[in-house]
Amino acid sequence: MNDQAKIERTIKLMLLLSGSFGYAIDEISKKFDISSRTVYRYIETFKNAGLVIEKNNNGYWRIEKNNSQYKELHDLLQYGVMSLKKEQINFSKHQE
C-alpha cells in the first residue's frame, strides 16, 4: 500500500472514531479490510499523537472530543476539506 492510501485510511479511521458512535475492533477491521492488530496499531498511533481514545464498557472505541489535540486536529481537517473544495471549484471553472 502506498503512503497516500495509508494517509487516506488514517484520516477516514480518525473521522469514523470521532463520530457520535463508538465502534468495536472487529467492525473497524471489516469496514477497512484490515486485521484487528492493525486497528490496534492505528489506535496506538492516535494515542501517541495526543488524542484520547476511549473504550466503553461494551467494547466500543471512539475519540474523546473534549481534548485540545482533537480540537486542533478537527480544525486542521476542516481547513483541509474546505481548501480542497475551493480547489475543485476553481479547477472546474478553468475546465469550462
N, C-alpha and C positions, 0 to 999 in steps of 0.2 A: 504494500500500500504506500502511495506517495505521501509526501508531507502535507500537501493541500488537502487530501482526503482525511488525513488524521486530524488536522485542524478543524475541518468541517464537522467531523464526528464529535470532537471535543466540544465545540460550540453547541451542536444540537443536543448533546447529552446534558450540558450545563443548562440550556434552556428548558429541557424536559424536567430536570430536577428542581428548577426554580419556579415551576408552575404551582398551582394550588394543591395538587395531589402528590403524594409520595408514590414510589414505585418499588416493587420487590426486585431483587437482583435478577431473578430468572426472567421477569418481564422485560427488564432493560436488556438483558442478554439476547433475548429473542428479537426484540424490536430493532436492535442494531447489528444482529447477526455476529455477535462476539461471545467469547467464553465468559463465564461468571468471574473467573480470575481476572480477566481484562477489565471487567466492570469495577472490581475492587481496586485495580491499579488506577483507573480514572478517578475514583473517589479519593484515593490517597493523594493523587496529584492535586485535586481541588483543595484538599485539606492543607497540603504543603504551600499552596498559593494563598492561603489565609481565609478561604471560605469555610463556613461552619456547615458541615453536613450532618444531619440528624437522622437517626434510625428510630422510628417509633416502636411501641410495644408489639405491633403487628408485623414488624419486619419491613416496613416501607421507608425508603430513603428519600430525603429531599434537602434542598439547600435552605438554610435559615436566612430569611430576608432581612432581619433586623441586625445587620452586620455591616460595618463600614466598607469592608472589602467587596461585599456583594453590591452595595450601592454604587461604588466606583466602577465595578465591572459592568453593571447594568447600564450605567450612563455611557460607558465606552461602547458597549454593544449597540445601544440605541443610536449613538452618533454614527457608528459604522453603517448601520442599516439605512439611516437617513441619507448618508453620503452616497451609498450605493444606488439608492432610488433616484437621487438627483443626477448621478452619472448616467443611469439608464434613460432618464427623460432627455437629457442633453444629447445622448447618443442617438436616440430615436429621432429627435428634431433634425440632426445632421444627416440622417439617412433619407429624409423626405425630399 
